[in-house]
């Protein structure tokens, strides 16, 4: 019985530790172990589909080093055309998906958005894999459910956000943001995808995640959208720096608080002189 699906990575930089390797390859799917020795490492995934994604990174770059990624799993198992489907969600429940269910081109866009370097040949390979095996039914079910539910709530019955956003992008975006706040914290992709649908390029975003026909440039454009939303979320989470007026007010308050203490010093000194024994 298989205990996982392992890749061997060679050509690692001396500064690349197991934590960095785990961060890098976690975009492919769930890892079960990471073992590094010198400039080589063995990384094991829970699912074959994750291993196949990792193999596309052969020739990629991490910490300035060019990686050589190969499989250590028996050839018979890696030859399988595995497209993850997972378990079906209960009727009426919001569908879910795992990282392995995402289109390979979408995973490539995530790598780029997080600052990793992928050559266009790797991105093209990801596109070709999507064209060959298609997009998992589980992932398509998830994104279509988002579009449908958001459309019915924010646009009208039997409507989708992607089908109407071109006519009322700003209005729908405002409603989606309000709905997100009322729902509380949503999954990262759910939040990103819902808000992306409600922008002027919402239809292009929807097409990127549901259609296998795309170009390398499309992946770079999606990476920029992901990175820009990350920056926006980071700015929103950080408190604004104090203004010049706030700084002056703070200084004035500190000075006012110090004034009574300064005034009390001469009085204290006088009282000490008065009570001191005379010679």
C-alpha positions in Angstrom: 0.0 0.0 0.0 1.4 3.4 -1.0 2.4 5.7 1.9 2.6 8.8 -0.3 4.1 10.1 -3.5 7.7 11.3 -3.3 9.8 13.6 -5.5 13.5 14.0 -5.3 14.9 17.6 -5.6 18.5 18.3 -6.3 20.5 21.5 -6.9 19.2 23.2 -3.8 20.9 26.4 -2.5 22.8 26.0 0.8 20.4 28.6 2.3 17.3 26.6 1.5 16.1 24.8 4.6 13.2 22.3 5.1 10.8 25.1 6.1 11.4 27.0 2.8 11.0 23.7 0.9 7.7 23.0 2.6 6.4 26.6 1.9 7.5 26.2 -1.8 6.0 22.8 -2.5 2.8 23.3 -0.4 1.3 25.2 -3.4 1.2 21.7 -5.1 -0.9 20.1 -2.3 -0.6 18.5 1.1 2.8 17.3 2.1 3.5 14.4 4.5 7.2 14.8 4.9 10.2 16.9 3.9 13.7 15.6 4.4 16.8 17.6 3.2 20.4 16.5 3.1 23.0 18.8 1.7 21.8 20.2 -1.6 19.2 17.5 -2.1 15.8 16.7 -0.6 13.0 14.1 -0.7 9.5 15.5 -0.4 6.4 13.3 -0.1 2.8 14.3 -0.9 -0.4 12.8 0.2 -1.9 12.6 -3.3 -0.5 11.7 -6.7 -2.1 14.8 -8.2 0.1 17.0 -5.9 3.2 15.1 -6.9 2.4 15.6 -10.6 2.1 19.3 -10.1 5.5 19.4 -8.3 7.1 17.6 -11.2 6.1 20.5 -13.4 8.5 22.6 -11.3 11.6 20.9 -12.8 13.8 23.7 -13.9 12.2 26.2 -11.5 14.1 28.5 -9.2 14.3 28.7 -5.4 16.7 30.9 -3.5 18.5 31.6 -6.8 19.2 27.9 -7.5 17.8 26.0 -10.4 15.9 22.9 -9.3 16.0 19.4 -10.7 12.7 17.7 -9.7 12.2 13.9 -10.4 9.8 11.2 -9.2 10.8 8.4 -6.9 7.4 6.7 -7.2 7.2 3.6 -9.4 6.5 4.4 -13.0 3.3 2.5 -13.2 1.7 4.7 -10.5 2.8 8.0 -11.9 1.5 7.1 -15.4 -2.0 7.2 -14.1 -4.1 10.2 -15.3 -5.3 11.2 -11.9 -7.7 14.2 -11.6 -8.7 14.7 -8.0 -12.4 14.7 -7.3 -12.7 14.1 -3.6 -15.9 13.4 -1.8 -19.2 15.0 -2.8 -20.6 17.7 -0.5 -24.0 17.1 1.1 -27.0 18.3 -0.9 -27.5 22.0 -0.3 -24.0 22.5 1.3 -21.4 24.8 -0.2 -18.9 22.6 -2.2 -15.3 22.5 -1.0 -12.0 21.6 -2.7 -8.4 21.0 -1.9 -5.3 22.7 -3.2 -4.8 19.7 -5.5 -8.1 20.4 -7.2 -7.1 23.7 -8.6 -6.1 24.1 -12.3 -2.4 23.8 -12.8 -2.3 27.3 -14.4 -4.0 28.8 -11.3 -1.3 27.2 -9.1 1.4 28.7 -11.4 -0.2 32.1 -11.0 -0.2 31.7 -7.2 3.6 31.0 -7.3 4.2 34.1 -9.3 1.9 36.2 -7.0 4.0 35.1 -4.0 7.2 36.3 -5.6 8.6 32.9 -6.8 10.2 32.8 -10.2 8.8 30.4 -12.8 10.0 30.4 -16.4 7.4 30.7 -19.2 8.2 27.1 -20.1 6.9 25.9 -16.8 3.8 28.0 -17.1 3.2 26.7 -20.6 3.6 23.1 -19.2 0.9 23.9 -16.6 -1.5 25.1 -19.3 -0.8 22.0 -21.4 -1.6 19.8 -18.5 -4.9 21.6 -17.9 -5.7 21.2 -21.6 -5.0 17.5 -21.5 -6.7 16.5 -18.3 -9.3 19.2 -17.8 -10.3 20.9 -14.6 -11.6 18.8 -11.7 -15.3 18.6 -11.3 -14.9 19.4 -7.6 -13.2 22.7 -8.3 -15.7 23.6 -11.0 -18.5 22.9 -8.7 -17.0 25.2 -6.1 -16.5 28.2 -8.4 -19.9 27.8 -10.1 -21.6 27.6 -6.7 -19.9 30.9 -5.7 -21.0 32.6 -8.9 -24.6 31.3 -8.6 -25.1 32.0 -4.9 -23.6 35.5 -5.1 -25.6 36.2 -8.2 -28.9 35.2 -6.7 -28.2 37.3 -3.5 -26.7 40.3 -5.1 -28.1 40.5 -8.7 -31.4 38.5 -8.8 -32.9 35.1 -9.0 -31.3 32.6 -11.5 -28.5 35.2 -12.1 -24.7 34.9 -11.8 -22.3 37.6 -10.8 -20.0 36.9 -13.8 -22.9 37.2 -16.2 -23.9 40.7 -15.0 -20.8 42.3 -13.6 -20.0 44.1 -16.9 -23.1 46.2 -16.5 -22.8 47.1 -12.8 -19.3 46.3 -11.6 -18.9 48.9 -8.9 -22.4 48.3 -7.4 -21.9 44.5 -7.3 -18.5 44.9 -5.8 -19.9 47.0 -2.9 -22.6 44.4 -2.2 -20.1 41.5 -2.3 -17.8 43.3 0.2 -20.8 43.9 2.5 -21.9 40.3 2.2 -18.3 39.2 3.0 -18.2 41.3 6.2 -21.6 39.9 7.3 -20.5 36.3 6.7 -17.2 36.8 8.7 -13.9 35.4 7.6 -14.2 33.3 4.4 -11.6 31.0 2.9 -8.9 32.9 1.0 -9.9 31.7 -2.4 -13.6 32.2 -1.8 -12.9 35.8 -0.7 -10.6 36.5 -3.6 -12.8 34.9 -6.3 -16.0 36.5 -5.1 -14.4 40.0 -5.1 -12.6 39.4 -8.4 -15.9 38.4 -10.0 -17.4 41.8 -9.0 -14.7 43.8 -10.8 -14.7 45.0 -14.5 -12.5 42.0 -15.4 -14.7 39.6 -13.5 -15.7 37.6 -16.6 -12.0 37.2 -17.5 -11.3 35.9 -14.0 -14.1 33.5 -14.2 -12.9 32.2 -17.6 -9.4 31.8 -16.2 -10.6 29.4 -13.5 -13.2 27.5 -15.6 -11.7 27.3 -19.1 -8.6 25.3 -20.0 -7.8 27.5 -23.1 -5.4 30.2 -22.0 -2.0 31.8 -22.8 1.1 32.4 -20.7 0.2 36.0 -20.5 -3.2 35.1 -18.9 -1.3 33.4 -16.1 0.9 36.5 -15.5 -2.2 38.8 -15.5 -3.9 36.6 -12.9 -0.8 36.6 -10.8 -0.8 40.4 -10.8 -4.5 40.4 -9.7 -3.7 38.0 -6.8 -0.7 40.0 -5.7 -2.6 43.3 -5.9 -5.4 41.9 -3.7 -2.8 40.6 -1.2 -1.3 44.1 -1.0 -4.7 45.7 -0.5 -5.6 43.2 2.3 -2.2 43.9 3.9 -2.7 47.6 3.9 -6.2 47.2 5.3 -4.9 45.1 8.2 -2.1 47.5 9.1 -2.9 50.6 11.3 -2.3 53.9 9.4 0.8 55.8 10.5 0.2 58.8 12.8 -0.2 62.1 11.0 1.8 65.2 11.7 -1.2 66.6 13.6 -1.4 63.5 15.7 2.3 63.6 16.5 2.0 67.3 17.6 -1.0 66.6 19.7 0.9 63.7 21.4 3.9 66.0 22.1 1.6 68.7 23.5 -0.1 66.1 25.8 3.2 64.9 27.1 4.4 68.4 27.8 1.1 69.3 29.6 1.5 66.1 31.8 5.1 67.1 32.6 4.3 70.7 33.6 2.7 70.0 37.0 5.6 67.8 38.0 8.1 70.4 36.9 6.2 73.1 38.9 6.2 70.9 42.0 10.0 70.5 42.1 10.8 74.1 43.5 8.0 73.7 46.1 9.4 70.4 47.2 12.9 71.9 47.5 11.6 74.9 49.5 9.8 72.6 51.9 13.0 70.6 52.4 15.0 73.8 53.3 12.4 74.9 55.8 12.4 71.7 57.7 16.2 71.1 57.7 17.8 71.6 61.2 19.8 74.8 61.6 23.4 74.7 62.4 
